[in-house]
Amino acid sequence: MKQYKILLVIADGLGDRPVTKLNGLTPLEAANKPAITDLLKSSIVGLMDPISPGVIAGSDTSHLSIFGLDPHIYYRGRGAFEALGAGATLNHGDVAFRGNFATVNDDFVVIDRRAGRKLEEGDDLVKELNEKIKEIDGVKVKFYKGTEHRVAVVLSGKGISDKISDTDPHFEGNKVLESRPLEDTVEAKRTAEIVNLLTRKIYDVLNSSDINKKRIERGEKPANIVLMRGAANYVKLPQFSSYTKLKAAAVSATALIKGICRELGMNVVTPPGATGGIDTDYNAKANAAIELLKENDFVFLHIKATDAASHDGLIEEKVKAIERIDKVIGSIVDKIGRDNLIIMFTGDHATPVEIKEHTGDPVPVLLYIPYPVVNDIVKDFNEKEVRKGSLRIRGLDVINILLNYSNRAEKYGA
């Protein structure tokens, strides 16, 4: 029996709701998708709940689920994945945070949670922090630059805990929060104190940085604080190959996703020009996936642009991103051949562009199968039309479904 290669394409934040400016259409409905529409002729479609119905999934928990790992068991917080994706080497017991370079005033009120989002000086700011902040109260501190405005922070030492609250208030106009212990332990109390001392030290370094003085002179907002959230102890995950028997690779430019994929043992590629934003080089990602499919059983292609556009309320940009993704899928099919691939296209969660935040809505899912099956008959791939399809799955079902239709599944039982 022929075994097929598997391509999993996830458009981050793909799911949406009817948009007023699109006359009640969703971005998926409004987008021109000839390649995806062509695949519908031999596909089954439907809806997926990344975690469970109504649960608002983060990109971290949803990807764990989609990769076959129950986040209720394996999720310890986003910080460790963010740090791994940003290039950190973590040891058991390290506490890692995901963070934003942000702008605050003298009273620590947040003016911009993303310091303008695009931060060309990010690498230099991280270098300055690492040079001027080595440790706090005997605990080593290390900073790692992520994509755009993102930065990872890692604490290494004895007697520390991830059971502490965020310093990120999550909304502009609010003051930076004091971290506090989330359990009554010496370790949690000490770690919260260290994080609060670290936050003040970061502000002192960045607020006096020549880099930020130049940003202000150019009329830009200074990146004078790091807002931390998602504290997580590092705990090693199972290897993807150990429970799927697949040789796997991933294409992504987003630190969080790269971190999860690397931790699962995938070969992770970030091609030149791939940014993790709406300005990403789609062709570079397509070409990287094409090359990886030659040597791997399973290739995961992650595209962040749809989510970035949604969070910023950029309706037209989300539509354009979907249309570019359609071209990416078409390019891969043309190069690899539609007879050689199982293709799943979906999102990791919904991010309605008018709400600008994740919601617990199910996301549309398409599964292209290159041989005769009882396929679904739908006119278009969008949130409304796929409700006529036969799939109603959870993220945890994805890998089993892909293994089954690629003829790689093993019998469960005698």
Secondary structure, 3 states (H helix, E strand, C coil): CCCCEEEEEEECCEECCCEHHHCCECHHHHCCCHHHHHHHHHEEEEEEECCCCCCCCCHHHHHHHHCCCCHHHHCCCCHHHHHHHCCCCCCCCCEEEEEEEEEECCCCEEEECCCCCCCCCHHHHHHHHHHHCCEECCEEEEEEECCCCEEEEEEECCCCCCCECCCCCCCCCCECCCCCECCCCHHHHHHHHHHHHHHHHHHHHHHCCHHHHHHHHCCCCCCCEEEEEEEEECCCCCCHHHHHCCCEEEECCCHHHHHHHHHCCCEEECCCCCCCCCCCCHHHHHHHHHHHHHHCCEEEEEECHHHHHHHCCCHHHHHHHHHHHHHHHHHHHHHHCHHHEEEEEECCCECCCCCCCCECCCEEEEEECCCCCCCCCCCCCCCCHHHHCCEEEEHHHHHHHHHHHCCCCCCCCC
